[in-house]
Amino acid sequence: MRCRFSRRRVRLRPTHGPEPAPMPDPSRRALGLLAAGAAVLIWAGWIVAVRGAVSGGAGGGAGALSPVDLALLRYGGPALLLAPVWLRLGPLPRGVAPWRVAAMSLGWGAPFVLLGAQGLRSADVGLFAALVPGGLPLWVAALSALFLGARLNPAARAGLALIALAGALALIAATPQARAGAPWLLAASMGWAVYALAYRGSGLGPVAATAVVSFWSCVMLTPVVMVTGTGLFALSPAAFAAQFALHGVLSGVASVAAFALALSALGAARAAAFSALVPALAVLGGYVALGEAPAPLTLLAVLCAVAGVTIINRAQ
């Protein structure tokens, strides 16, 4: 018996690493870029808006809105607009551990805005940018190492070192009054990291997570408002509509939907790279809208934060 062997050549793919993610088609990629850009602009603008609201900047009057008022706007809007989502899922979505829902709601829900807004009463936008969005990866890495036993590669360590340097430089450049807000901002950033870790294993999409967190935030805020009251009723209809659109619609819903679209169109790594722009855009917005000119050391801190976040996103 004679055996015949095929002479056809077979090309073997290299096995030394994962294949790069395929690039999306140009039109979908352009849509993803626009969505990611819109999301980071809204996030940066929200920081500036909160600073202006609680400090009286940009014509807002001294302490025009309290942290409680801002939390009501930020989560009341999404809870109302996304009611069909959380009504369908339920306050405790099936398959999601209750502790995850609690961690997500406490980390990125009403306490996050209450802490961040309280910090911005004294801290400027530059310090917020360096410690909260800039410091988020540092908290995520620390909590992951502490509770999950995660290990970092050398590139990620370099990025975290830059972020730590950014926080130190921002604190050195800040005035004593601004430093008084730092503990509130650090607590807000840590809460955001808790949310990020709890969200990863929840199985929820961004919009669904926003709906559930907004529902529980309103539950948490109800007894607070009964004790402290709210200044929202003192706003004119036009002023209330503007604040609701900015905090509730744009920041609470539109930015989440835009970033979800960016994730779908660009992939997680490419979309996450845009988050590195938030600190720089926030500082620019603070200068343009509020007249908060950053000190040279603050600018260096923001650049370090942007570089650190970029390195970490690329290292993942």
SERO-4910 file (N, C-alpha, C, O; in steps of 0.05 Angstrom, whole numbers):
BEGIN
 pado doro    nc1    nc2    nc3   cac1   cac2   cac3    cc1    cc2    cc3    oc1    oc2    oc3
  Met    A     17    -24      0      0      0      0     18     25      0     36     27     16
  Arg    A     11     42    -18     27     67    -20     12     90     -7    -12     94    -12
  Cys    A     26    104     10     13    127     24     20    153      9     43    157      2
  Arg    A      0    168      4      5    194    -10      4    217     11    -14    218     27
  Phe    A     24    233     10     25    256     28     20    282     12     31    285    -10
  Ser    A      5    299     24     -1    324     10     24    342     11     37    344     32
  Arg    A     29    355    -11     51    374    -12     43    403     -6     59    421     -9
  Arg    A     17    406      2      7    433      7     21    445     32     23    431     52
  Arg    A     30    469     30     43    482     52     22    493     72      2    504     65
  Val    A     29    489     97     11    499    119     26    520    134     48    516    144
  Arg    A     14    544    136     26    565    151     17    564    180     -6    562    186
  Leu    A     37    564    197     32    563    226     32    591    237     50    607    231
  Arg    A     13    597    254     12    623    267     32    623    291     35    603    304
  Pro    A     45    645    296     63    647    318     48    643    344     25    651    347
  Thr    A     61    630    363     48    624    389     61    639    412     56    633    435
  His    A     77    660    406     92    673    427     75    695    440     86    709    458
  Gly    A     50    699    433     34    720    446      7    722    434      2    710    412
  Pro    A    -11    736    446    -38    738    436    -39    755    411    -23    773    407
  Glu    A    -58    749    393    -61    765    369    -73    792    376    -89    794    394
  Pro    A    -64    813    362    -76    839    368   -105    840    361   -114    827    342
  Ala    A   -120    856    375   -148    859    370   -152    871    342   -138    890    335
  Pro    A   -171    861    327   -176    872    300   -186    900    302   -201    908    319
  Met    A   -177    916    283   -186    944    282   -214    945    271   -221    931    252
  Pro    A   -231    961    283   -258    964    273   -259    978    246   -239    991    239
  Asp    A   -281    975    232   -283    989    206   -282   1019    211   -289   1029    233
  Pro    A   -274   1035    191   -269   1064    195   -293   1079    206   -290   1096    224
  Ser    A   -317   1073    196   -340   1088    205   -347   1082    234   -353   1100    250
  Arg    A   -345   1057    242   -350   1049    269   -328   1059    288   -333   1067    310
  Arg    A   -303   1059    278   -281   1070    294   -285   1100    298   -280   1110    320
  Ala    A   -293   1114    278   -298   1143    281   -320   1148    301   -318   1167    317
  Leu    A   -341   1132    300   -363   1135    319   -353   1129    348   -360   1143    366
  Gly    A   -336   1109    351   -325   1103    377   -307   1125    388   -308   1131    411
  Leu    A   -291   1137    370   -274   1159    378   -291   1183    387   -285   1196    408
  Leu    A   -312   1189    372   -330   1211    380   -343   1205    407   -345   1223    424
  Ala    A   -352   1181    411   -365   1174    436   -346   1175    460   -353   1185    481
  Ala    A   -321   1165    456   -302   1166    478   -294   1195    484   -292   1203    507
  Gly    A   -291   1212    463   -285   1240    468   -308   1254    482   -303   1270    500
  Ala    A   -333   1248    475   -355   1260    489   -356   1252    518   -362   1269    535
  Ala    A   -350   1227    524   -351   1217    551   -331   1231    569   -337   1240    591
  Val    A   -306   1233    559   -285   1246    576   -290   1276    579   -283   1287    600
  Leu    A   -301   1289    558   -308   1317    561   -329   1321    582   -328   1340    597
  Ile    A   -349   1304    582   -371   1306    602   -359   1301    630   -366   1316    649
  Trp    A   -342   1281    633   -331   1275    660   -314   1299    670   -317   1307    693
  Ala    A   -298   1310    652   -281   1333    660   -299   1357    666   -294   1372    685
  Gly    A   -319   1361    650   -337   1384    654   -353   1381    680   -359   1401    693
  Trp    A   -359   1356    688   -374   1352    713   -357   1361    737   -367   1372    756
  Ile    A   -331   1355    736   -313   1363    758   -313   1393    761   -316   1404    783
  Val    A   -311   1407    738   -311   1436    739   -338   1447    748   -339   1466    764
  Ala    A   -360   1434    740   -386   1443    748   -391   1440    778   -403   1458    791
  Val    A   -382   1418    789   -385   1414    818   -368   1434    833   -378   1445    853
  Arg    A   -344   1439    825   -327   1459    838   -340   1486    837   -341   1501    857
  Gly    A   -351   1494    814   -365   1520    812   -390   1521    829   -396   1542    840
  Ala    A   -404   1499    831   -429   1499    846   -425   1501    876   -439   1516    890
  Val    A   -405   1487    887   -401   1487    916   -384   1510    926   -384   1517    949
  Ser    A   -368   1522    907   -351   1544    915   -362   1571    907   -351   1592    915
  Gly    A   -383   1572    891   -394   1597    882   -380   1608    858   -384   1631    851
  Gly    A   -363   1592    845   -349   1601    821   -367   1603    797   -389   1593    797
  Ala    A   -357   1617    777   -372   1621    752   -399   1633    756   -418   1625    743
  Gly    A   -401   1651    775   -427   1665    779   -447   1649    795   -470   1656    795
  Gly    A   -439   1627    808   -458   1611    822   -465   1621    849   -484   1611    861
  Gly    A   -452   1642    859   -457   1651    886   -444   1633    906   -438   1610    900
  Ala    A   -439   1643    930   -424   1628    950   -440   1604    959   -462   1606    970
  Gly    A   -429   1580    953   -443   1556    961   -470   1553    950   -489   1546    964
  Ala    A   -474   1558    923   -500   1558    911   -514   1531    915   -539   1531    920
  Leu    A   -500   1509    914   -511   1483    917   -494   1467    937   -470   1470    938
  Ser    A   -507   1451    953   -493   1435    973   -486   1408    961   -496   1401    940
  Pro    A   -467   1393    974   -462   1366    964   -487   1348    962   -489   1332    944
  Val    A   -505   1352    981   -530   1336    980   -546   1343    956   -557   1325    942
  Asp    A   -548   1369    949   -562   1377    925   -550   1365    900   -565   1355    883
  Leu    A   -524   1365    899   -511   1355    875   -514   1324    873   -517   1314    851
  Ala    A   -514   1311    896   -519   1282    895   -547   1275    886   -551   1256    871
  Leu    A   -566   1292    895   -594   1288    886   -596   1291    856   -610   1275    843
  Leu    A   -583   1311    845   -584   1315    816   -570   1293    801   -580   1283    781
  Arg    A   -547   1285    812   -530   1265    798   -543   1238    796   -540   1224    777
  Tyr    A   -558   1230    817   -569   1203    818   -600   1203    815   -611   1183    806
  Gly    A   -613   1226    821   -641   1227    817   -648   1226    787   -668   1214    779
  Gly    A   -632   1241    771   -637   1241    742   -635   1213    730   -654   1204    717
  Pro    A   -613   1199    734   -611   1172    723   -631   1152    734   -642   1135    720
  Ala    A   -638   1155    760   -658   1137    772   -685   1141    758   -700   1122    754
  Leu    A   -691   1166    750   -716   1171    736   -714   1163    707   -732   1149    698
  Leu    A   -693   1170    693   -691   1165    665   -687   1135    659   -695   1125    639
  Leu    A   -673   1121    678   -667   1093    674   -686   1075    691   -679   1052    696
  Ala    A   -708   1086    699   -727   1070    715   -735   1044    701   -737   1023    714
  Pro    A   -741   1044    674   -747   1019    662   -726    997    665   -732    973    666
  Val    A   -701   1006    667   -679    987    670   -679    974    697   -678    950    700
  Trp    A   -679    991    719   -677    979    745   -704    966    753   -704    948    770
  Leu    A   -726    974    741   -751    960    747   -750    932    734   -761    913    746
  Arg    A   -738    930    711   -736    904    698   -716    886    713   -722    862    717
  Leu    A   -694    897    721   -673    881    734   -680    876    763   -673    855    774
  Gly    A   -693    895    776   -697    894    805   -674    907    819   -652    909    809
  Pro    A   -679    916    844   -657    929    860   -634    911    864   -611    920    867
  Leu    A   -639    885    866   -618    865    869   -619    846    845   -633    826    846
  Pro    A   -605    853    823   -607    837    799   -600    808    803   -582    801    819
  Arg    A   -614    790    790   -610    762    792   -582    755    783   -573    764    762
  Gly    A   -568    738    799   -541    730    792   -519    748    802   -496    742    799
  Val    A   -527    771    813   -507    789    824   -508    788    855   -529    792    867
  Ala    A   -485    782    867   -484    779    896   -492    806    909   -484    827    900
  Pro    A   -508    805    930   -516    830    944   -493    847    953   -494    871    953
  Trp    A   -471    833    961   -448    849    970   -436    866    947   -425    887    951
  Arg    A   -438    855    923   -428    871    900   -445    895    895   -435    917    890
  Val    A   -471    892    897   -489    915    894   -484    935    915   -483    959    909
  Ala    A   -480    926    940   -474    945    962   -448    959    957   -446    984    961
  Ala    A   -427    944    949   -401    957    945   -402    977    922   -390    998    923
  Met    A   -416    970    900   -419    988    878   -434   1013    885   -426   1035    878
  Ser    A   -455   1010    901   -472   1033    908   -458   1051    928   -460   1076    927
  Leu    A   -443   1040    947   -428   1056    966   -403   1068    954   -395   1091    961
  Gly    A   -391   1054    935   -366   1064    923   -370   1086    903   -355   1106    903
  Trp    A   -390   1082    885   -393   1101    863   -420   1114    863   -428   1129    845
  Gly    A   -436   1109    884   -462   1121    887   -461   1148    902   -441   1163    899
  Ala    A   -482   1153    917   -484   1179    931   -460   1186    948   -452   1209    948
  Pro    A   -448   1167    963   -425   1174    979   -402   1186    962   -387   1203    972
  Phe    A   -399   1176    937   -377   1187    921   -381   1216    915   -362   1232    918
  Val    A   -405   1224    907   -410   1253    902   -409   1269    927   -398   1291    927
  Leu    A   -419   1259    949   -419   1273    974   -390   1279    983   -383   1301    991
  Leu    A   -373   1259    981   -345   1262    988   -330   1281    969   -316   1299    977
  Gly    A   -334   1276    943   -320   1293    923   -329   1322    924   -312   1340    923
  Ala    A   -355   1327    927   -364   1354    928   -355   1368    954   -349   1392    954
  Gln    A   -355   1353    976   -345   1365   1001   -315   1372    998   -307   1393   1008
  Gly    A   -300   1355    985   -272   1362    981   -268   1386    963   -250   1402    968
  Leu    A   -285   1389    943   -283   1411    924   -292   1437    936   -289   1458    924
  Arg    A   -303   1437    960   -310   1462    973   -284   1478    980   -285   1502    981
  Ser    A   -262   1464    984   -237   1477    991   -215   1471    970   -199   1488    965
  Ala    A   -215   1447    959   -195   1439    940   -202   1450    912   -225   1453    906
  Asp    A   -181   1456    897   -186   1466    870   -188   1442    850   -184   1419    858
  Val    A   -194   1449    825   -198   1428    805   -172   1412    801   -173   1388    796
  Gly    A   -149   1426    801   -124   1412    797   -118   1390    817   -109   1368    810
  Leu    A   -124   1396    843   -120   1376    863   -139   1353    860   -131   1329    863
  Phe    A   -164   1359    854   -184   1337    849   -175   1320    826   -176   1295    828
  Ala    A   -166   1332    804   -158   1317    780   -135   1298    787   -134   1275    777
  Ala    A   -116   1307    803    -93   1290    809    -99   1268    828    -88   1246    826
  Leu    A   -117   1273    848   -122   1254    869   -145   1234    862   -145   1211    871
  Val    A   -166   1243    847   -189   1226    844   -187   1210    817   -181   1186    819
  Pro    A   -191   1222    794   -188   1206    770   -159   1197    765   -153   1176    755
  Gly    A   -140   1215    773   -112   1208    770   -103   1186    789    -88   1168    782
  Gly    A   -113   1187    814   -105   1167    834   -121   1141    834   -114   1123    849
  Leu    A   -142   1140    817   -158   1115    817   -142   1090    812   -146   1071    827
  Pro    A   -124   1089    792   -109   1064    788    -92   1056    812    -88   1032    816
  Leu    A    -82   1076    827    -66   1069    850    -83   1055    871    -74   1035    883
  Trp    A   -107   1064    876   -125   1051    895   -133   1023    884   -134   1004    900
  Val    A   -139   1021    859   -147    995    847   -124    975    851   -129    952    859
  Ala    A   -100    983    846    -77    965    849    -73    957    878    -67    934    884
  Ala    A    -75    977    896    -71    971    925    -93    951    935    -86    932    949
  Leu    A   -118    956    928   -139    939    938   -138    911    924   -143    891    937
  Ser    A   -130    910    899   -127    884    885   -105    868    898   -108    844    901
  Ala    A    -83    881    905    -61    866    918    -68    857    946    -61    835    954
  Leu    A    -83    874    960    -90    867    988   -111    845    990   -108    827   1006
  Phe    A   -132    847    973   -154    828    976   -154    806    955   -166    785    959
  Leu    A   -142    810    932   -143    791    910   -116    778    905   -114    760    888
  Gly    A    -95    787    918    -68    776    913    -57    782    886    -40    767    876
  Ala    A    -66    804    874    -57    810    847    -28    820    847    -19    831    866
  Arg    A    -15    815    825     13    823    822     15    841    797      1    838    778
  Leu    A     33    860    799     36    880    777     61    874    761     82    865    771
  Asn    A     59    879    735     82    877    718     99    903    720     89    923    731
  Pro    A    124    903    710    141    926    714    129    952    702    132    973    713
  Ala    A    116    949    679    104    973    666     83    986    684     81   1010    687
  Ala    A     66    968    695     45    979    713     57    992    738     47   1012    748
  Arg    A     79    980    748     92    992    772    102   1020    765    100   1039    781
  Ala    A    113   1023    741    123   1049    733    101   1069    731    103   1092    739
  Gly    A     78   1061    720     55   1078    718     45   1087    745     38   1110    749
  Leu    A     44   1068    764     34   1074    791     54   1093    805     45   1110    820
  Ala    A     80   1090    800     99   1108    812     95   1137    802     97   1156    817
  Leu    A     88   1140    776     83   1166    765     58   1178    778     56   1202    784
  Ile    A     37   1161    782     12   1171    794     17   1179    823      7   1200    832
  Ala    A     33   1164    838     39   1171    866     55   1197    866     50   1214    883
  Leu    A     73   1201    847     88   1226    845     69   1249    839     73   1271    850
  Ala    A     50   1244    822     30   1265    815     15   1274    839     11   1298    844
  Gly    A      6   1255    855     -9   1262    880      8   1278    899     -1   1298    911
  Ala    A     34   1270    902     52   1285    920     57   1313    910     57   1332    926
  Leu    A     62   1316    884     67   1343    873     42   1361    876     45   1384    882
  Ala    A     18   1349    871     -6   1365    873    -10   1375    902    -19   1397    906
  Leu    A     -5   1358    921     -8   1366    949     13   1387    957      6   1405    972
  Ile    A     37   1385    947     57   1405    953     50   1432    941     53   1453    953
  Ala    A     39   1431    916     31   1456    903      6   1469    914      2   1493    911
  Ala    A    -11   1453    928    -36   1463    938    -32   1482    961    -13   1480    976
  Thr    A    -51   1500    965    -51   1518    988    -61   1502   1012    -73   1481   1009
  Pro    A    -56   1512   1037    -66   1499   1060    -96   1495   1060   -106   1474   1069
  Gln    A   -110   1514   1049   -140   1512   1048   -147   1489   1029   -165   1473   1035
  Ala    A   -134   1487   1006   -140   1466    987   -133   1439    998   -147   1419    993
  Arg    A   -111   1437   1014   -103   1411   1025   -124   1401   1045   -126   1377   1050
  Ala    A   -140   1419   1056   -161   1410   1075   -181   1392   1061   -195   1376   1074
  Gly    A   -184   1395   1035   -203   1378   1020   -191   1352   1011   -206   1335   1001
  Ala    A   -165   1348   1015   -152   1324   1005   -163   1298   1017   -167   1279   1003
  Pro    A   -168   1297   1044   -178   1272   1055   -205   1263   1043   -210   1240   1038
  Trp    A   -222   1283   1037   -248   1277   1024   -243   1266    996   -257   1247    988
  Leu    A   -225   1278    982   -219   1269    954   -207   1241    954   -213   1225    936
  Leu    A   -189   1236    972   -176   1209    973   -197   1188    980   -196   1166    969
  Ala    A   -216   1194    998   -237   1175   1004   -255   1170    980   -263   1148    976
  Ala    A   -261   1192    965   -277   1189    941   -263   1171    921   -276   1154    908
  Ser    A   -237   1175    917   -222   1159    898   -221   1130    906   -223   1112    889
  Met    A   -218   1125    932   -218   1097    942   -245   1084    937   -246   1061    930
  Gly    A   -266   1099    942   -293   1088    937   -297   1081    908   -309   1060    902
  Trp    A   -287   1098    890   -289   1092    862   -275   1066    855   -284   1051    838
  Ala    A   -252   1062    867   -237   1037    863   -252   1013    873   -252    992    860
  Val    A   -265   1016    896   -282    994    906   -304    987    886   -309    964    880
  Tyr    A   -316   1008    875   -337   1003    854   -325    988    830   -337    969    820
  Ala    A   -301    997    821   -289    985    797   -284    955    801   -289    939    783
  Leu    A   -274    948    825   -268    920    830   -294    903    833   -295    881    823
  Ala    A   -314    915    846   -339    900    849   -354    897    823   -367    877    818
  Tyr    A   -352    918    806   -366    918    780   -355    896    761   -370    884    746
  Arg    A   -329    892    763   -316    873    744   -329    845    744   -332    833    723
  Gly    A   -336    836    767   -348    809    768   -378    809    770   -390    788    776
  Ser    A   -391    832    765   -420    833    769   -435    822    745   -458    812    748
  Gly    A   -424    823    721   -438    815    698   -457    835    687   -471    830    667
  Leu    A   -458    859    699   -476    880    690   -463    897    669   -438    901    670
  Gly    A   -478    908    651   -468    927    632   -467    955    645   -477    959    667
  Pro    A   -453    974    632   -451   1001    644   -477   1014    650   -480   1026    671
  Val    A   -496   1013    631   -522   1026    636   -537   1012    658   -550   1026    675
  Ala    A   -537    986    658   -551    971    680   -539    977    707   -554    981    726
  Ala    A   -513    978    709   -500    984    734   -507   1013    743   -512   1017    767
  Thr    A   -508   1031    724   -515   1059    731   -543   1060    742   -549   1075    761
  Ala    A   -561   1045    729   -589   1045    738   -592   1035    767   -606   1047    783
  Val    A   -579   1013    772   -581   1001    799   -568   1018    820   -579   1023    841
  Val    A   -544   1029    814   -530   1046    833   -546   1072    838   -548   1081    861
  Ser    A   -559   1082    817   -575   1107    821   -599   1102    838   -606   1118    855
  Phe    A   -612   1078    835   -634   1072    852   -626   1071    881   -639   1084    898
  Trp    A   -605   1056    887   -596   1054    915   -586   1080    926   -588   1086    950
  Ser    A   -575   1097    909   -566   1123    918   -589   1140    927   -588   1155    947
  Cys    A   -611   1139    912   -635   1154    920   -646   1143    947   -656   1159    963
  Val    A   -644   1117    950   -653   1106    976   -636   1116    999   -646   1124   1020
  Met    A   -609   1118    994   -591   1128   1015   -595   1158   1020   -593   1167   1043
  Leu    A   -602   1173    999   -604   1202   1002   -631   1210   1015   -632   1232   1026
  Thr    A   -651   1193   1014   -677   1201   1024   -676   1209   1054   -686   1231   1060
  Pro    A   -665   1193   1072   -664   1202   1100   -646   1226   1104   -650   1242   1122
  Val    A   -625   1228   1088   -607   1251   1090   -622   1277   1084   -619   1297   1098
  Val    A   -637   1277   1062   -652   1300   1054   -673   1307   1075   -679   1331   1080
  Met    A   -685   1287   1087   -706   1292   1108   -694   1307   1132   -708   1321   1146
  Val    A   -668   1303   1137   -654   1316   1159   -643   1343   1151   -647   1363   1165
  Thr    A   -629   1344   1128   -615   1369   1120   -631   1387   1103   -626   1411   1101
  Gly    A   -651   1376   1089   -666   1392   1069   -650   1395   1044   -628   1384   1042
  Thr    A   -660   1410   1025   -647   1414    999   -652   1442    990   -673   1454    994
  Gly    A   -632   1453    976   -634   1480    965   -644   1480    936   -645   1501    923
  Leu    A   -651   1457    925   -659   1456    897   -685   1471    892   -689   1481    870
  Phe    A   -703   1471    912   -728   1485    908   -725   1516    907   -742   1530    897
  Ala    A   -702   1525    916   -696   1554    914   -687   1563    887   -685   1587    881
  Leu    A   -679   1544    870   -670   1551    843   -693   1559    825   -716   1549    829
  Ser    A   -688   1577    807   -708   1584    787   -712   1560    768   -695   1542    767
  Pro    A   -735   1558    755   -739   1536    736   -717   1532    716   -709   1510    709
  Ala    A   -707   1555    705   -686   1553    685   -660   1543    697   -647   1526    685
  Ala    A   -654   1552    721   -629   1543    734   -631   1514    742   -612   1499    738
  Phe    A   -654   1505    751   -658   1477    758   -655   1459    733   -643   1438    734
  Ala    A   -668   1468    711   -666   1453    686   -637   1450    677   -629   1429    668
  Ala    A   -622   1472    679   -594   1471    671   -578   1452    688   -562   1436    678
  Gln    A   -582   1453    715   -567   1435    733   -575   1406    729   -558   1388    730
  Phe    A   -601   1402    725   -611   1374    721   -599   1363    695   -591   1340    694
  Ala    A   -598   1379    674   -587   1370    648   -558   1363    651   -548   1343    640
  Leu    A   -543   1380    665   -514   1377    668   -507   1352    685   -492   1335    676
  His    A   -519   1351    709   -511   1330    728   -527   1304    723   -515   1283    724
  Gly    A   -553   1307    719   -569   1283    717   -569   1270    690   -567   1245    687
  Val    A   -571   1286    668   -574   1275    642   -546   1271    629   -540   1248    621
  Leu    A   -530   1292    628   -504   1289    614   -485   1271    630   -475   1251    620
  Ser    A   -480   1279    655   -460   1264    671   -472   1237    680   -458   1217    679
  Gly    A   -497   1236    687   -509   1212    698   -516   1191    678   -514   1167    683
  Val    A   -524   1199    653   -534   1180    634   -518   1181    608   -508   1161    598
  Ala    A   -516   1205    596   -503   1208    570   -474   1198    570   -466   1185    551
  Ser    A   -459   1206    590   -431   1198    591   -428   1168    593   -410   1156    581
  Val    A   -446   1155    608   -445   1126    611   -451   1112    585   -438   1093    577
  Ala    A   -473   1122    572   -480   1111    546   -459   1115    525   -453   1097    509
  Ala    A   -446   1139    525   -425   1145    506   -401   1126    510   -390   1116    491
  Phe    A   -393   1122    535   -370   1106    540   -376   1076    534   -359   1062    525
  Ala    A   -401   1068    539   -409   1041    531   -407   1037    501   -398   1016    492
  Leu    A   -415   1057    486   -412   1056    457   -383   1055    448   -376   1040    430
  Ala    A   -366   1071    462   -338   1071    456   -326   1043    462   -309   1033    446
  Leu    A   -334   1031    484   -324   1004    490   -331    984    468   -315    967    461
  Ser    A   -356    986    458   -365    968    438   -351    972    411   -345    953    397
  Ala    A   -346    998    405   -335   1004    378   -304   1002    378   -293    994    357
  Leu    A   -291   1008    400   -262   1010    400   -249    987    415   -225    980    410
  Gly    A   -263    974    433   -251    954    451   -243    967    477   -240    992    479
  Ala    A   -240    951    497   -235    961    524   -209    977    526   -208    999    538
  Ala    A   -187    966    515   -161    980    518   -161   1007    504   -151   1026    516
  Arg    A   -171   1008    480   -170   1034    466   -189   1054    478   -182   1078    480
  Ala    A   -212   1045    488   -231   1064    500   -220   1074    527   -222   1097    534
  Ala    A   -208   1056    542   -197   1063    569   -175   1084    566   -170   1099    584
  Ala    A   -160   1083    544   -138   1102    540   -148   1131    542   -133   1149    550
  Phe    A   -173   1136    534   -183   1163    534   -187   1174    563   -186   1198    567
  Ser    A   -190   1156    582   -194   1165    610   -170   1180    620   -172   1195    639
  Ala    A   -146   1175    608   -122   1190    616   -124   1220    611   -110   1235    623
  Leu    A   -142   1228    593   -145   1256    587   -161   1272    607   -161   1296    607
  Val    A   -176   1258    624   -195   1272    643   -180   1292    661   -189   1314    663
  Pro    A   -158   1285    674   -145   1304    692   -137   1330    677   -141   1352    687
  Ala    A   -125   1327    653   -116   1350    638   -139   1367    629   -138   1392    631
  Leu    A   -161   1354    619   -184   1370    610   -198   1384    633   -208   1406    630
  Ala    A   -198   1371    656   -211   1384    680   -195   1409    688   -207   1429    694
  Val    A   -169   1407    688   -152   1431    695   -156   1453    675   -159   1476    682
  Leu    A   -157   1446    649   -162   1466    629   -190   1479    633   -193   1503    630
  Gly    A   -210   1462    638   -237   1473    643   -238   1491    668   -252   1511    668
  Gly    A   -223   1483    689   -223   1500    713   -211   1527    708   -219   1547    719
  Tyr    A   -190   1527    690   -178   1553    684   -197   1570    667   -199   1594    672
  Val    A   -209   1558    647   -227   1574    629   -252   1583    642   -260   1606    640
  Ala    A   -266   1564    657   -292   1570    668   -291   1584    695   -308   1600    702
  Leu    A   -271   1577    711   -270   1586    739   -247   1605    745   -245   1617    766
  Gly    A   -229   1608    726   -206   1625    730   -185   1614    749   -170   1629    761
  Glu    A   -185   1587    752   -166   1574    770   -140   1568    754   -138   1546    742
  Ala    A   -122   1586    755    -97   1582    740    -79   1563    756    -72   1568    779
  Pro    A    -72   1540    744    -56   1520    759    -27   1530    762    -16   1542    744
  Ala    A    -15   1523    784     13   1529    789     30   1510    771     21   1489    764
  Pro    A     54   1518    765     71   1501    749     74   1473    760     75   1453    745
  Leu    A     76   1471    787     79   1445    799     53   1428    796     54   1404    793
  Thr    A     30   1442    796      5   1428    791      4   1417    762     -6   1395    758
  Leu    A     13   1433    743     14   1424    715     32   1399    712     25   1381    698
  Leu    A     54   1400    726     72   1377    725     59   1352    738     61   1330    728
  Ala    A     44   1357    759     29   1335    772      8   1323    753      6   1298    751
  Val    A     -6   1340    739    -26   1330    720    -13   1315    697    -23   1294    689
  Leu    A      9   1325    687     23   1310    666     33   1283    676     31   1263    661
  Cys    A     42   1281    700     51   1256    711     27   1237    714     29   1213    709
  Ala    A      4   1248    723    -20   1231    725    -29   1221    698    -36   1197    696
  Val    A    -29   1238    678    -37   1229    651    -19   1208    641    -27   1188    630
  Ala    A      8   1212    644     27   1192    635     24   1166    650     25   1144    638
  Gly    A     20   1167    677     17   1143    692     -8   1127    685     -6   1103    682
  Val    A    -31   1141    681    -55   1127    673    -52   1114    646    -61   1092    641
  Thr    A    -39   1129    628    -34   1118    600    -17   1093    601    -24   1074    588
  Ile    A      4   1094    617     22   1070    618      7   1046    630     10   1024    620
  Ile    A     -9   1051    650    -24   1029    663    -45   1017    643    -48    993    641
  Asn    A    -59   1034    629    -78   1025    609    -65   1008    587    -76    988    579
  Arg    A    -41   1016    579    -27   1001    558    -15    975    570    -11    956    555
  Ala    A     -9    975    596      3    951    608    -17    929    613     -9    906    617
  Gln    A    -42    936    614    -63    916    620    -68    897    597    -85    879    599
***
